[in-house]
Amino acid sequence: MQRTRRATLGLVGGMAMGALSGCLAPGGNGSGDGGTETRTHPSPGTAPGTETDDGATDTETEDGGTETATDDETPTDTPDGLPGDLDRVDTPPYEIEDIECDFDNSGEGDRDPLYLCANMPAEPSLSFEQASTRGTLFADEGLRTGSNDNGDQLYATLLTDADDIERLEDNSGDAYSLAADTDFGSHAVLVVQTGWGSGSILPHLKRIEETADGIHAFGCYTQPCVYTSDFTARSTVARFEHPDALDSGVVSLTVDPSTRYNVATGEDVVTVDRSE
């Protein structure tokens, strides 16, 4: 096992390494086995007029109800599918403390793997559950091994009908089961894929916010101190309560303390070029 106390700034295999201080542990071959995690988020609420760190605000309507408006909402989409005021790569709109791993004698670090999400607002959010896994997950779409697996790639899509489950490969893992067991009468599924690199660095969602015509999901990459040396795509499935409208979706993922990626569900696989 190779240990790294401080990784150099840059990207290796599609993950931001400036925040990745850790050591390598043996990993799989990216076939979708192992590496699952399941987290459940209750449905939180915010008081009217409360502004979150990344621009979410609840405002009171004339009939006494509330509606949610965010800085990421706009009636006009850009050609790449993102809202007009949202760039492909931007800076996380909340404070992040860049925490290095402090290894003890056993080789374990004490850093929270979700430290990139620590100060991210968790509400307002639809109620959702998520499960993550190594591998590409889809049968004929999304990230595909061998297509272009040397850069930073993202893919996001919505599953809104029971027939959509046929788009997934049945590997009997937690991520597949979470999607397959969905009651599409009341819930829908968001699938987020990132690539390429260690299967330990997974997309994690902290909130799924309702917008005028769909959802905007916010999350981050997990950043464990000890990570596997495999080279694979990473997939996260989130089952969420169906909002009033679900015509589109946007996913914003913080990948290091100074960088956030944004992708829309109507796009194909997106490759991010950070060489400039």
C-alpha positions as CSV (number, residue, x, y, z in Angstrom):
1,M,0.0,0.0,0.0
2,Q,1.3,3.4,-1.0
3,R,0.6,6.3,1.3
4,T,0.4,9.9,0.3
5,R,0.4,12.6,3.0
6,R,-0.3,15.5,0.7
7,A,-1.3,15.1,-3.0
8,T,-0.2,17.7,-5.5
9,L,-2.8,20.0,-7.0
10,G,-4.3,18.5,-10.1
11,L,-6.7,15.9,-11.5
12,V,-5.9,12.2,-11.8
13,G,-8.4,10.0,-13.5
14,G,-11.3,12.4,-13.3
15,M,-11.1,13.4,-9.6
16,A,-9.8,16.6,-8.0
17,M,-6.6,15.7,-6.3
18,G,-5.8,19.0,-4.7
19,A,-8.1,18.0,-1.8
20,L,-7.2,14.4,-1.9
21,S,-4.6,13.6,0.7
22,G,-4.5,9.9,1.4
23,C,-3.1,6.6,0.6
24,L,-4.0,3.9,-1.9
25,A,-5.7,0.7,-1.0
26,P,-6.2,-2.2,-3.4
27,G,-9.3,-1.8,-5.5
28,G,-11.5,-3.5,-8.0
29,N,-11.5,-3.4,-11.8
30,G,-14.5,-1.0,-12.2
31,S,-17.0,-3.7,-13.0
32,G,-19.6,-2.3,-10.5
33,D,-18.8,-4.7,-7.7
34,G,-18.6,-3.5,-4.1
35,G,-18.1,0.0,-2.8
36,T,-21.7,0.7,-2.1
37,E,-23.1,3.2,0.5
38,T,-26.6,4.1,1.4
39,R,-27.7,7.3,3.1
40,T,-31.2,8.7,3.8
41,H,-32.2,12.3,4.1
42,P,-35.5,13.3,5.7
43,S,-37.5,16.1,4.2
44,P,-36.3,19.3,5.9
45,G,-37.8,22.8,5.7
46,T,-36.8,26.4,6.0
47,A,-38.5,29.4,7.4
48,P,-39.8,31.9,4.7
49,G,-37.2,34.5,3.8
50,T,-34.3,32.3,4.9
51,E,-31.4,32.5,2.5
52,T,-28.9,29.6,2.2
53,D,-25.2,29.9,1.5
54,D,-25.6,29.0,-2.1
55,G,-28.4,31.3,-2.9
56,A,-31.6,29.4,-2.1
57,T,-34.4,31.6,-0.8
58,D,-38.0,30.9,0.2
59,T,-40.4,33.8,-0.5
60,E,-44.0,34.2,0.5
61,T,-46.6,34.4,-2.2
62,E,-49.8,36.5,-2.2
63,D,-52.0,33.6,-1.0
64,G,-49.7,33.0,2.0
65,G,-47.8,30.0,0.6
66,T,-44.2,29.9,-0.3
67,E,-42.2,29.4,-3.5
68,T,-38.6,28.6,-3.8
69,A,-36.3,30.7,-6.0
70,T,-32.6,30.1,-6.5
71,D,-29.8,31.8,-8.2
72,D,-29.5,28.8,-10.5
73,E,-33.1,29.1,-11.8
74,T,-33.7,30.8,-15.2
75,P,-36.4,30.3,-17.9
76,T,-33.7,30.2,-20.6
77,D,-31.3,27.3,-21.0
78,T,-28.0,27.6,-22.7
79,P,-27.1,25.3,-25.7
80,D,-25.4,22.8,-23.4
81,G,-28.6,22.4,-21.3
82,L,-27.5,24.3,-18.2
83,P,-29.4,27.3,-16.9
84,G,-28.2,30.5,-18.5
85,D,-26.5,31.8,-15.3
86,L,-24.7,28.6,-14.5
87,D,-21.3,27.8,-15.9
88,R,-19.9,24.3,-16.5
89,V,-17.1,24.9,-14.0
90,D,-17.5,27.4,-11.2
91,T,-16.5,28.1,-7.6
92,P,-18.5,26.5,-4.7
93,P,-20.8,29.3,-3.3
94,Y,-20.0,28.4,0.3
95,E,-17.0,28.3,2.6
96,I,-14.8,25.1,2.5
97,E,-12.0,24.4,4.9
98,D,-9.2,22.5,3.1
99,I,-8.5,19.7,5.5
100,E,-5.5,17.5,5.2
101,C,-5.4,13.9,6.5
102,D,-3.7,13.3,9.8
103,F,-2.6,9.7,9.8
104,D,-2.2,7.7,13.0
105,N,0.0,4.7,13.6
106,S,-2.5,2.4,12.1
107,G,-2.4,4.3,8.8
108,E,-6.0,5.6,9.2
109,G,-6.8,9.3,8.7
110,D,-9.2,11.3,10.7
111,R,-10.7,13.5,8.0
112,D,-14.4,13.4,7.3
113,P,-14.7,11.9,3.7
114,L,-17.6,14.4,3.2
115,Y,-15.7,17.5,4.3
116,L,-16.4,19.1,0.9
117,C,-20.1,19.0,1.8
118,A,-19.8,20.0,5.4
119,N,-20.8,23.7,5.0
120,M,-23.2,23.1,2.1
121,P,-26.8,23.9,3.0
122,A,-28.9,20.8,3.4
123,E,-32.3,22.5,2.9
124,P,-34.7,23.3,1.3
125,S,-34.7,19.8,0.0
126,L,-37.1,17.1,-1.3
127,S,-36.9,13.9,0.8
128,F,-34.5,11.4,-0.8
129,E,-32.4,8.3,-0.4
130,Q,-29.2,7.5,-2.2
131,A,-26.9,4.6,-2.9
132,S,-23.5,4.7,-4.6
133,T,-21.4,2.1,-6.4
134,R,-18.4,1.6,-8.6
135,G,-19.1,1.0,-12.2
136,T,-21.0,2.4,-15.1
137,L,-24.5,1.0,-14.2
138,F,-26.3,1.8,-17.5
139,A,-26.6,-0.8,-20.3
140,D,-26.3,1.5,-23.3
141,E,-25.8,5.0,-22.2
142,G,-23.8,7.2,-19.8
143,L,-20.2,6.6,-19.1
144,R,-18.8,3.7,-21.1
145,T,-15.4,2.1,-20.4
146,G,-13.0,2.6,-23.3
147,S,-14.9,5.5,-24.9
148,N,-12.9,8.4,-23.4
149,D,-11.9,7.5,-20.0
150,N,-8.9,9.8,-19.5
151,G,-10.6,13.0,-18.7
152,D,-13.1,14.3,-16.2
153,Q,-16.5,13.1,-17.3
154,L,-20.1,13.5,-15.9
155,Y,-23.5,12.2,-16.8
156,A,-26.9,12.7,-15.2
157,T,-30.3,11.5,-16.1
158,L,-33.8,11.1,-14.7
159,L,-35.8,7.9,-14.4
160,T,-39.5,8.8,-14.2
161,D,-41.3,5.6,-15.3
162,A,-41.0,1.9,-14.3
163,D,-39.9,1.1,-17.9
164,D,-36.8,3.3,-17.4
165,I,-35.4,0.6,-15.1
166,E,-34.7,-1.4,-18.2
167,R,-32.0,1.2,-19.1
168,L,-29.9,-0.1,-16.1
169,E,-27.9,-3.2,-15.9
170,D,-29.2,-5.5,-13.2
171,N,-26.2,-6.2,-11.0
172,S,-28.3,-6.8,-7.9
173,G,-26.4,-4.1,-6.0
174,D,-27.9,-1.5,-3.6
175,A,-27.9,1.2,-6.3
176,Y,-29.8,-0.9,-8.8
177,S,-32.2,-2.1,-6.1
178,L,-33.0,1.4,-4.9
179,A,-34.0,2.4,-8.4
180,A,-35.9,-0.8,-9.2
181,D,-38.0,-0.6,-6.0
182,T,-39.2,2.9,-6.7
183,D,-42.9,3.7,-6.7
184,F,-43.0,6.0,-9.7
185,G,-46.5,7.2,-8.7
186,S,-44.9,9.3,-6.0
187,H,-41.2,9.2,-6.6
188,A,-38.6,9.6,-9.3
189,V,-34.9,8.6,-9.7
190,L,-31.8,10.7,-10.4
191,V,-28.7,8.9,-11.6
192,V,-25.4,10.7,-11.5
193,Q,-22.2,9.3,-12.9
194,T,-18.6,10.6,-12.7
195,G,-15.4,9.3,-14.1
196,W,-12.7,8.3,-14.1
197,G,-10.5,7.1,-11.2
198,S,-10.7,5.6,-7.7
199,G,-13.9,3.9,-6.9
200,S,-13.6,5.4,-3.4
201,I,-14.3,8.9,-4.7
202,L,-18.1,8.8,-5.2
203,P,-20.6,11.5,-6.0
204,H,-22.6,12.2,-2.9
205,L,-25.8,14.4,-2.8
206,K,-26.7,16.6,0.1
207,R,-29.9,18.1,-1.1
208,I,-32.3,18.0,-4.0
209,E,-34.1,21.2,-4.4
210,E,-37.3,21.7,-6.3
211,T,-37.2,24.3,-9.2
212,A,-39.9,25.8,-11.4
213,D,-39.6,22.9,-13.9
214,G,-37.8,20.1,-12.1
215,I,-34.9,19.7,-9.6
216,H,-31.4,21.0,-8.8
217,A,-29.3,18.5,-6.9
218,F,-26.3,19.7,-4.9
219,G,-23.5,17.5,-3.6
220,C,-19.8,16.7,-3.6
221,Y,-17.1,14.1,-4.1
222,T,-16.2,11.9,-1.2
223,Q,-12.6,12.4,-0.2
224,P,-11.4,9.6,2.0
225,C,-7.9,9.5,3.5
226,V,-7.5,6.0,2.3
227,Y,-8.7,5.3,-1.2
228,T,-8.6,2.4,-3.7
229,S,-6.2,2.3,-6.6
230,D,-8.8,1.0,-9.1
231,F,-9.7,2.9,-12.2
232,T,-13.5,3.1,-12.8
233,A,-16.6,5.2,-13.2
234,R,-18.7,6.0,-10.1
235,S,-22.5,6.0,-10.0
236,T,-25.0,7.4,-7.5
237,V,-28.7,6.7,-7.6
238,A,-31.0,9.0,-5.7
239,R,-34.7,8.2,-5.2
240,F,-36.7,11.4,-4.4
241,E,-40.2,12.5,-3.9
242,H,-41.8,13.6,-7.2
243,P,-42.1,17.4,-7.3
244,D,-45.0,19.2,-9.1
245,A,-43.0,19.4,-12.3
246,L,-40.2,17.3,-13.5
247,D,-39.2,18.3,-17.0
248,S,-35.5,18.9,-16.3
249,G,-32.7,18.5,-13.7
250,V,-29.3,20.0,-12.9
251,V,-26.6,18.5,-10.7
252,S,-23.9,20.6,-9.1
253,L,-20.9,18.7,-7.6
254,T,-18.1,20.2,-5.5
255,V,-15.0,18.4,-6.5
256,D,-12.4,20.3,-4.6
257,P,-12.3,23.3,-2.3
258,S,-12.3,25.8,-5.2
259,T,-14.1,23.9,-8.0
260,R,-17.6,22.8,-8.7
261,Y,-18.9,21.0,-11.8
262,N,-22.4,21.5,-13.2
263,V,-24.3,19.1,-15.5
264,A,-27.9,19.0,-16.8
265,T,-29.9,15.8,-17.2
266,G,-30.8,16.5,-20.8
267,E,-27.1,16.4,-21.9
268,D,-25.1,13.6,-23.2
269,V,-21.8,12.6,-21.4
270,V,-19.9,15.8,-20.6
271,T,-16.1,16.0,-20.6
272,V,-14.6,18.8,-18.6
273,D,-11.3,20.3,-19.9
274,R,-9.4,22.0,-17.1
275,S,-6.2,22.3,-19.1
276,E,-6.8,26.0,-19.8
